Amino acid sequence: MSAKDKYKGVLSLGEKLGIKDGKVSEENGVLKIKGEAKTAYEKNLLWDKIKEIGGQQPTDIKANITVADNSVYHRHTVQSGESLSKIAKHYYGDPMKYKQIFSANTNILKNPDMIHPDQVLVIPNL
């Protein structure tokens, strides 16, 4: 199995995320990927997928993934039924970090208990 076949899930995720300037090559059994993610969150998703497939220290892949917007961790579009604590748990693993999300979005939020579908929230770097 080629490294490209092995890491097909990473390449598919990159396409799904719309990674810009993506380049993929394979040399001596090592897959080399390069591209630009929109946010650090998307870069982390790619690295998580790489580690899921290749382990914590994979030797058959080299990835150079840059980030277009380092000013935020991510931008999240609110879906029906979500709350700031649910969003905080998703991005940070801690629902109590909803306060940081609220603070970063006081320009559009007046109450942390009142968010609406289709609002685009800044998920701040911690």
Secondary structure, 3 states (H helix, E strand, C coil): CCHHHHCHHHHHHHHHHCCEEEEEEEECCEEEEEEEECCHHHHHHHHHHHHHHHCCCCCCEEEEEEECCCCCCEEEECCCCCCHHHHHHHHHCCHHHHHHHHHHCCCCCCCCCCCCCCCEEEECCC
